[in-house]
Every structure is written in C-alpha cells, then in structure tokens.
Amino acid sequence: MKTSWRSASLVASAAAVLALTTACGQDSPPAASQNVGATAAPGDYGNIGSGTAGAAGGTATGQPAAPSASSPSSPAGKLSVSTAEKVGKVVTDSLGLTLYRFDQDTEQPPKSNCDGDCAKTWPPVPADDAEAGEGIDKALLGSVTRADGTKQLTVAGWPAYRYAKDVNAGDVKGQGVGGKWYALAPDGKKAQGGAGAGAEGGGEAVQAGLSTRKDPKLGEIVVDKNGMTVYRFKKDEAWPKPVSNCTGECLAKWPLVEPVDFSDTKGIQKKGYMIFDRTDGEGQQQTINCSPIYTFAGDKAPGDTNGQGVGGTWYAVRPDGKLVGASE
C-alpha cells in the first residue's frame, strides 16, 4: 500500500512523542536514543579499563561532536596563559583554545590513554611547533610518543589535548567533564576553580556538578558545582517534553544550567534527569524531573537564594525536581 507523506509524518511524530513520554516517566537516566539532544559523545569522558572509548558512568553516547576550530593536526603554535571565568589561569594555544589534561594519563613517565573515539572528542595537541609564550615555563614543555607514532605536547609531563566542543577562544566547556578532564594550569596541574577546584594531593574534594545543601529557610535544595542555588521557572513546561520559556533578556538574569553528566551529581533524583535542545539557539539545557533548571544572576555568593519567589514564578528546586515553596 502506498503511504502518503502526511501519514509518514504523523507516524514519525507519534513515535517521537512516545519516546519523549517514556524518557520523562522512566526511573533511570534516559539512554542516548531517548535523551532529547544528548550531549555526550563517544570519548567525551575518555577510555575506560582496557582502553576502549566510552563514558565513565555517563548516560548518553550519540555521535562524535563536531570538530573544533582547531583540528587534531593543527599546530599549537605559541602557548600563552589566559584567565577563564570560574576556572582561573589556563594554558591556551595560538588560537586561544584551552588545553586540557586527562586524569587517566600519567606524567611520570608521560603516557596518553586517550585513543580512538576519545581522541576525536579530545584531539591531542601536536608537539611539533609548540613554543613557550608569555607566562609559560619552557622547561615544562615536552612531548610523548602516542600509540600511532605521533608526538603529543606535554606540560609538566601531562599530555595536552583540546576539546572538540570548545569552538571559540576562551571556551572551557571541557572543564570537569566526567570528573576526569580539566584545563591545564601553567604549572601542569589542574586549573583551580569551577569544576576543577580542589588541589591535587590533599586539597578539598571537587564539588559535584549538581548536588544538594541544607538551607536554613528553604530546606534541602539543589546547587551547582560552584554552590550556587538552582531554580525553576513556573512558565516552563516539562510534559510531554521539556520546553524553556525563558529567552533573550530573561537568560541574562537566569543563566541556564548546561548539561551535567548524571555521574557528576550527588543526591539528585534519577527519574527524568535529562537534557534537551533549546529552540532559541542557546544550545542544550539540563533538567531535573524533566523541568529546565537555571541559576540567578542576582545570587552573588554560594548560599544566596535571592531568586526565591521572584515574580511569583521563580523558585529553588528540591532534589526530586519539585518547586520549593510553591505548587506545581
């Protein structure tokens, strides 16, 4: 029987709604095929165990991310030091792209454990023409021979990488990914601040990307990796799929919470923990129980809850995704 384009479209639409309905109602983090706009790609979190690429406890797989402005073979050129917001001083290449290190690598002796799909998401930085610019100690630069025979740049012994999702100078989207990837500080250590906060060898533990804290007035609420309160907007939608109705100037006051792998959370409900593609070109956003989440520009320090009740539409979030102090 000949199927019309209209019938085919209706069938496809029904299937899409069913998939979203299942994702918003299931008891565990949705798999890539169910997750709306899955953010993780093979290799996002590095190789595991025997060296096969995969996500370290991640919930999404999908296709490899689009290449960054710097291809895997692009030379590093003159390295320099930049200051990234919430991350601190980081090493950047001649294009201003942030360089990263991988916790599963070793620095003594230098060895890279990121190959295959991992190396597509985290392109190794060639050592060939890398040179020390202002703020970089030339003595800390070196190289390591990879499994394919190419030479990779090292900083204080740590193999250096770019992140495929960093497309603009100054981007630090790879900071803290999977709890294993961190921007390189000029001394070769993890950049201090944001998801990479916490010194190596005895410093404070890195705070989870999303966790909870006990507020004296609001009770147990969700906070981000910097301890800032997380909020929901009552005008958003969670069913049958997440929809954010905070756009434009609204997002300047209420920055969206970018995707956080579920393995990088503590105390957060699994059911309905998913991400979605926004329709305004602002990328992807995290949800809790399918509801989009945000922080508030008016909160200046960890522990602030200045966004609570603003306009009768903005409220802090409980670990199960419900509003604090308001009905659904």
C-alpha positions as CSV (number, residue, x, y, z in Angstrom):
1,M,0.0,0.0,0.0
2,K,1.3,3.4,-0.9
3,T,2.0,5.6,2.1
4,S,1.5,9.3,1.8
5,W,4.0,11.8,3.1
6,R,1.3,13.1,5.6
7,S,0.8,9.6,7.0
8,A,4.5,9.0,7.3
9,S,4.9,12.4,9.1
10,L,2.1,11.6,11.6
11,V,3.7,8.2,12.4
12,A,7.1,9.8,12.9
13,S,5.6,12.5,15.1
14,A,3.7,9.9,17.2
15,A,6.9,7.9,17.7
16,A,8.8,11.0,18.8
17,V,6.1,11.9,21.4
18,L,6.1,8.3,22.7
19,A,9.9,8.3,23.1
20,L,9.8,11.6,24.9
21,T,6.9,10.4,27.1
22,T,8.9,7.4,28.1
23,A,12.0,9.5,28.8
24,C,10.1,11.8,31.1
25,G,8.5,9.0,33.0
26,Q,11.2,6.4,33.4
27,D,13.1,5.7,36.7
28,S,16.6,6.0,35.4
29,P,18.6,8.5,33.3
30,P,17.5,8.2,29.7
31,A,19.8,6.5,27.2
32,A,21.0,8.4,24.2
33,S,18.2,7.1,22.0
34,Q,15.7,8.5,24.5
35,N,17.5,11.6,25.7
36,V,16.5,14.8,23.9
37,G,19.6,16.3,22.5
38,A,22.1,14.0,24.2
39,T,25.3,15.9,24.9
40,A,27.9,13.2,25.4
41,A,29.7,11.7,22.5
42,P,31.9,8.6,22.4
43,G,35.1,9.6,24.1
44,D,33.7,12.6,26.0
45,Y,34.9,11.0,29.2
46,G,37.9,9.1,27.9
47,N,38.9,5.5,27.7
48,I,37.9,3.0,30.4
49,G,39.8,0.0,31.6
50,S,41.3,-1.8,28.6
51,G,41.4,1.4,26.6
52,T,38.1,1.3,24.8
53,A,36.5,4.7,24.5
54,G,33.3,5.3,26.4
55,A,31.6,7.3,29.0
56,A,32.7,7.0,32.6
57,G,29.3,6.4,34.1
58,G,27.7,8.6,31.5
59,T,24.2,8.1,30.3
60,A,24.5,9.4,26.7
61,T,26.6,8.3,23.8
62,G,25.4,9.6,20.4
63,Q,27.8,10.6,17.6
64,P,31.2,12.3,18.0
65,A,31.0,16.0,18.5
66,A,31.7,18.4,15.6
67,P,35.4,19.2,15.3
68,S,36.5,22.4,16.9
69,A,38.1,25.3,15.1
70,S,41.4,23.5,15.7
71,S,41.6,20.2,14.0
72,P,43.5,17.3,15.6
73,S,46.5,18.1,13.4
74,S,46.5,21.8,13.9
75,P,49.8,23.0,15.5
76,A,49.8,24.6,18.9
77,G,52.0,27.5,18.0
78,K,52.9,29.9,20.7
79,L,51.3,28.9,24.0
80,S,50.1,31.5,26.4
81,V,48.2,31.9,29.7
82,S,44.6,33.1,29.8
83,T,42.3,33.7,32.7
84,A,39.0,31.8,32.4
85,E,35.9,32.8,34.4
86,K,35.4,30.5,37.4
87,V,38.3,28.3,36.3
88,G,41.4,30.6,36.7
89,K,44.6,30.6,34.8
90,V,44.8,28.1,31.9
91,V,47.1,27.3,29.1
92,T,45.9,28.2,25.6
93,D,47.2,27.6,22.1
94,S,48.0,30.3,19.5
95,L,44.2,30.4,18.6
96,G,43.2,31.0,22.2
97,L,41.8,27.5,22.6
98,T,42.1,25.9,26.1
99,L,44.4,22.9,26.6
100,Y,43.3,20.1,28.9
101,R,44.7,17.1,30.8
102,F,43.2,13.7,31.5
103,D,43.2,12.0,34.9
104,Q,43.7,8.6,33.4
105,D,47.0,9.7,31.8
106,T,50.3,9.7,33.6
107,E,53.0,12.3,33.8
108,Q,55.9,10.1,35.2
109,P,56.5,8.7,32.7
110,P,54.3,10.7,30.3
111,K,51.7,8.4,28.7
112,S,48.4,9.1,26.9
113,N,45.5,6.8,27.5
114,C,43.1,8.6,25.1
115,D,42.8,7.0,21.7
116,G,40.1,6.1,19.2
117,D,36.8,7.9,19.8
118,C,38.3,9.6,22.8
119,A,40.9,11.3,20.6
120,K,38.2,12.5,18.3
121,T,36.5,14.3,21.1
122,W,39.8,15.3,22.8
123,P,42.3,15.9,19.9
124,P,45.9,15.5,21.1
125,V,47.9,18.7,20.7
126,P,50.9,18.1,18.4
127,A,54.3,18.9,19.9
128,D,56.0,19.8,16.6
129,D,55.9,23.6,16.7
130,A,54.7,24.3,20.3
131,E,56.7,27.1,21.9
132,A,56.5,28.8,25.2
133,G,54.9,32.2,25.2
134,E,54.4,34.7,28.0
135,G,53.7,33.0,31.3
136,I,54.8,29.6,30.1
137,D,57.9,28.0,31.5
138,K,59.8,26.5,28.6
139,A,61.3,23.9,30.8
140,L,57.9,22.4,31.5
141,L,57.2,21.7,27.8
142,G,57.9,18.3,26.4
143,S,56.5,15.5,24.2
144,V,55.3,11.9,24.4
145,T,55.1,9.4,21.6
146,R,51.5,8.2,21.1
147,A,50.5,4.7,20.0
148,D,50.2,5.8,16.4
149,G,53.8,7.2,16.5
150,T,52.9,10.9,16.5
151,K,54.4,13.3,19.1
152,Q,52.0,14.9,21.6
153,L,52.7,18.0,23.6
154,T,53.2,17.6,27.3
155,V,53.1,20.2,30.1
156,A,55.0,19.2,33.2
157,G,54.7,15.7,31.8
158,W,50.9,15.7,31.3
159,P,49.8,15.1,27.7
160,A,47.8,18.1,26.4
161,Y,44.5,18.0,24.5
162,R,42.0,20.3,23.0
163,Y,38.2,19.7,23.4
164,A,36.1,19.4,20.3
165,K,33.2,21.4,21.8
166,D,35.4,24.4,22.5
167,V,34.8,26.4,19.3
168,N,35.7,29.9,20.4
169,A,38.8,31.4,22.1
170,G,38.3,31.3,25.8
171,D,35.8,28.4,25.9
172,V,36.4,26.0,28.8
173,K,33.5,23.6,28.2
174,G,35.7,20.6,28.9
175,Q,36.4,21.7,32.5
176,G,35.4,18.8,34.8
177,V,33.8,16.6,32.1
178,G,33.3,13.1,33.6
179,G,35.2,14.2,36.6
180,K,38.4,13.3,34.6
181,W,39.1,16.2,32.3
182,Y,40.5,19.5,33.5
183,A,42.0,22.6,31.9
184,L,45.8,22.7,32.2
185,A,47.2,25.3,34.6
186,P,50.6,26.8,33.6
187,D,52.4,24.5,36.1
188,G,50.7,21.4,34.5
189,K,48.3,20.9,37.4
190,K,44.5,21.1,37.2
191,A,43.2,24.6,36.8
192,Q,41.9,25.8,40.1
193,G,38.3,26.9,40.2
194,G,34.9,25.8,38.9
195,A,34.6,22.0,38.3
196,G,38.4,21.7,38.7
197,A,38.5,23.3,42.1
198,G,40.3,21.3,44.8
199,A,44.0,20.9,44.9
200,E,45.7,17.7,43.9
201,G,47.2,15.9,46.8
202,G,45.2,16.8,49.8
203,G,43.0,19.8,48.8
204,E,39.3,20.0,49.2
205,A,37.3,17.5,47.2
206,V,35.8,18.7,43.9
207,Q,32.2,19.5,44.3
208,A,29.7,17.6,42.2
209,G,28.3,19.3,39.1
210,L,24.9,19.2,40.8
211,S,24.4,18.4,44.5
212,T,22.2,19.5,47.4
213,R,22.7,21.6,50.5
214,K,20.5,22.2,53.6
215,D,19.3,25.8,53.5
216,P,18.1,27.1,56.9
217,K,14.9,28.6,55.4
218,L,14.2,26.5,52.3
219,G,15.4,23.1,53.4
220,E,17.2,20.8,51.1
221,I,17.8,22.4,47.7
222,V,19.9,21.8,44.6
223,V,23.1,23.7,44.0
224,D,25.5,23.8,41.1
225,K,29.2,23.0,41.1
226,N,30.0,26.4,42.5
227,G,27.5,26.1,45.3
228,M,25.0,28.5,43.6
229,T,21.3,27.9,44.1
230,V,19.4,26.2,41.2
231,Y,16.0,27.4,40.2
232,R,12.9,26.5,38.1
233,F,10.6,28.8,36.1
234,K,6.9,28.1,36.6
235,K,6.2,29.2,33.0
236,D,8.3,26.4,31.6
237,E,7.0,23.0,30.5
238,A,8.1,19.5,31.4
239,W,5.5,17.4,29.7
240,P,5.4,15.7,27.3
241,K,8.9,17.3,26.7
242,P,11.0,20.0,28.3
243,V,10.4,23.5,27.0
244,S,12.1,26.7,28.3
245,N,10.1,29.9,28.1
246,C,13.0,31.9,29.4
247,T,14.7,33.5,26.4
248,G,16.6,36.6,25.4
249,E,17.0,39.1,28.3
250,C,15.5,36.5,30.7
251,L,18.5,34.3,30.2
252,A,20.8,37.1,31.1
253,K,19.2,37.2,34.5
254,W,18.6,33.5,34.8
255,P,21.5,31.6,33.1
256,L,20.6,28.1,32.0
257,V,22.3,25.2,33.6
258,E,24.3,23.4,31.0
259,P,24.3,19.6,30.7
260,V,25.8,17.8,33.7
261,D,26.5,14.0,33.4
262,F,24.5,12.1,36.0
263,S,27.7,10.5,37.3
264,D,28.7,14.0,38.3
265,T,25.7,14.6,40.6
266,K,25.1,13.8,44.3
267,G,21.7,13.4,45.9
268,I,19.7,14.2,42.7
269,Q,16.7,12.1,41.6
270,K,17.4,9.9,38.6
271,K,13.9,9.9,37.2
272,G,13.5,12.4,34.5
273,Y,17.2,13.6,34.7
274,M,17.8,14.5,31.1
275,I,18.9,17.3,28.7
276,F,17.1,18.9,25.8
277,D,17.9,21.1,22.8
278,R,16.6,24.7,23.3
279,T,14.8,26.2,20.3
280,D,16.4,29.6,20.6
281,G,19.9,28.6,19.5
282,E,21.3,28.7,23.1
283,G,22.3,25.1,22.9
284,Q,21.4,22.4,25.4
285,Q,20.0,22.6,28.9
286,Q,19.9,20.3,31.9
287,T,16.6,19.3,33.6
288,I,15.6,17.6,36.9
289,N,12.5,15.5,36.6
290,C,12.2,16.9,33.0
291,S,12.0,20.6,34.2
292,P,14.6,23.0,32.9
293,I,16.9,24.5,35.6
294,Y,18.7,27.8,35.9
295,T,20.9,29.8,38.3
296,F,20.2,33.5,39.2
297,A,22.5,36.4,38.3
298,G,21.3,38.2,41.5
299,D,22.9,35.5,43.6
300,K,26.5,36.7,44.2
301,A,27.8,34.0,46.5
302,P,27.3,30.4,47.4
303,G,24.3,30.1,49.7
304,D,22.4,33.1,48.3
305,T,18.7,32.5,47.5
306,N,17.8,35.9,46.2
307,G,15.9,34.3,43.3
308,Q,13.4,32.6,45.5
309,G,9.9,33.7,44.7
310,V,10.9,36.4,42.2
311,G,7.8,37.5,40.2
312,G,5.9,34.6,41.7
313,T,7.4,32.4,39.0
314,W,10.9,31.5,40.1
315,Y,11.6,29.0,42.9
316,A,14.5,26.9,44.2
317,V,14.5,23.2,43.3
318,R,14.3,20.2,45.5
319,P,16.3,17.0,44.7
320,D,13.2,15.5,43.1
321,G,12.8,18.5,40.8
322,K,9.8,19.9,42.7
323,L,9.5,23.6,43.5
324,V,10.3,25.0,46.9
325,G,7.5,27.0,48.5
326,A,5.1,26.8,45.5
327,S,2.6,24.4,44.0
328,E,3.2,22.9,40.6
